[in-house]
Amino acid sequence: MKTSPKWPTVFWTVFSGVLLLAVSSFAQHPPVRIRGEIEAIDGPNLTIKSRSGETLKVRLADNARVFAIVKASAVDLKPNTYVGVTSLPAPDDSDKAIAVHIFPEDRRGTAEGRINWDLLPESKMTNGAVNLQVVQGLEGGIMTVTYKGQESKIALTSETKIVAFTAGDKSELKPGTQIIIFAATKSEDGTLQAPTINYGRDGLTPPM
């Protein structure tokens, strides 16, 4: 007489299969980062000319979050400001900031840490809190960004672009607007879906 496998065995066998399928699906369709200019809009569907020259079709989620990117300056780096810093290694083995973007307070903790970034060869993205006590002269000084118990010292220069995220509105998304989508997902049919879109206000090109 056959006996059915015990429930825990069945559960973990099924769970492992589902997990493997999810991992496989993610590996086949990793998140896509999109930088470019809106060429056309048809409801939630955007046609975007990417900076690399591709024409991409992107559909915004029904509840997509929309953020505007506006000009800021070093004086906006208040104590404990949560920022993202795009940087490149300098000849003296230090880091030089290409751009600093200031997050709104409700996005504190977003992607905290330091990772390789795809803006330029060897670029890094460091997300964390600014320690203003070590910023000397702001522009032209050294900024320390702390994250997950670690820190990175990054030089600010006169060429460092400083911007801030603020509340946006879909009505401002128009042909000619420069955008960045950090993590679009590709569906099985190849279409791109975006849960969040960030755009440069007043002609600004997102520097990250």
N, C-alpha and C positions, 0 to 999 in steps of 0.2 A: 504493500500500500504506500502510495507516494505521500510525502508530507510537504506542505507549502513552506517556503523559506520564511524565516522569522521576519517580522515587520521591520526591525532596524536594518536588517540586511537589504530588504527590498527598498527601503527609503534611501539608504546611502547609495545604492546602485543607481536608482533613478536620479537622485540629486547630482551624482558625479557626472552622469550623462548630460544633464541639462547644463551643468557648469562648463563642461568641455565644449558644448555647442555654443554657449555664450562667448567663451574665450576665442573659439574659432571664428565666430562672426565678427568680433572686435578686431581680430588680427587681419581679417579680410577687408574690413572697412574701418581703418583707424580714423580719428577725427581729422578734419581738413581745415587748415588755417587759410583764410582768404584775405588778401589785401588788394584793393583796386578801386575802380570808379563805377558808380551806377550808370548804366547806359539807358536802361528802360525799366519801367515799373508797370505791372499789371496786377493790381490787387496785392496779394501777399507774395507774388512772384517777381523776383528781381533778375535782371540781366546785368551781369557785372563783368567789366573788362579788367582782368587781373593785371597786376604790375608786371607779370611775366609774359603778358600778351594773350593769354587764353580768354575766351568768352565763356562764362559760367552761368548756369541757371540755378538760382537759389530760391527756395521757398521759405518764407518766414513762418515760424510756428504761430498758431492763433494767439497764444499768450506770450509772444516773443518780448523779451526785455530790450529796451532801446536806450542807449546812452550816447550823449553828445560828448565830444572831446573838444576842450576849449584851451586857449592859450593861458599859461600861468607863468610864474617866475620863481626864482629862488626864495623870495620872501614868503611864498606860500608854503614853504616847507616848515610847518610849525612843529613843536615838540611832539614826538611820537606819531607823526604823520605816517600813514600806511601807504607805501609806494611800490611801484615796479620800476626797476632800473635796467635799461638795455645798455650793455657795456661791451667794450672790446679790450683785449689785453694791450698794454702799452709796452714800449721797448724795455722799460725798467722793471718789467714783471708786475707792475701795478695794473689796476683796471681804470679805464677812462669811460665816463658816462656819455653815451650817444644821446640818450633821452631818459627823462624821468617822467612817469605818469603817476598822478596823485589819485588814489582811490577815494570814493566817498566813504564815510564811516561805516555804513551798512555793508560794505564789501571788504571790511577788514578781515584778514585771514585768507583772502582769495589766493589760491595757488602758492601759498607761502613756501619759500625755499629758493634754491638756486639751480637753474637748469641750462642746458645748451639751448640756444635760440637760433632761429632760422633767418633772421633779418640780413645778417652778413656772415661770411665765414668767420668762425671762432667767436662769434658773439654769444653773450650770456644774458639771461634774464634773472634778476634777483628781486624777489618780492618779500618785503618785510617792513619793519618800522625804522624810521630815521632817528638816529641819536644826534640831536643838534649840538650837544656839548663838544663834539669833535669836528663840527663844521666850522672852518675858519675862513671868514670872508665870503661864505656861501659860494658864489661862482669863483672858480679858481682855487677853491679849498678842497678838503677831503671830507666826504660824507661816509659815515658808517651806517650800514643797513644790517639790522639784527633780525634773525629768523631761526626758529627752532633751536634756540640755544647756541647758535653760531653767529658769526658776523663777517661782513665783507667791507673792506675800505675801498671806496670808488671815488675817483677824482672828478669834480665838476669843472668844466671849461667854459669859455665864452661861446663855444659852439654847441654846448649841451642844450637840447630842446626840452623845455619843461611844459607839461600840459596837465590838465585835470579832467577827470570824468565828472559829468553832471547829468541830471535827468534830461532825457531826450524825448522826442515826439516823432511818431511815424510820419507825420505831415511834413517833416523837414527832410525826409528821404526823397531826393529828386535826382533826375539825370544830372550828372556832373559832380555829385557828392562823393567825396572820398570816404571809404569805409574800411574797417577791419573786422572780420569775424574770426574769433579765436578758435572755435571748435564747431564747425559744421559737420554733420554726419551724412554719410552716403547710404541711401536706401538700396534695396536689392535691385531696383530698376535703374540705379545710377543717378537718380536725382539727389540734390543736396538740400538738406534741411538745416535751418539755423534757429536755435533757441534764443540767441542773443545777437544783436548787431550794435556796433559802435561806429559813429560817424564823426567826421570833422565838421565843426560848425564854422560858418563864415569863411568857407574855402580852405580850412585847415586840412592838411594831410596828416593822418595819424602817424606819428614818428616811430611807432614800435612795430 
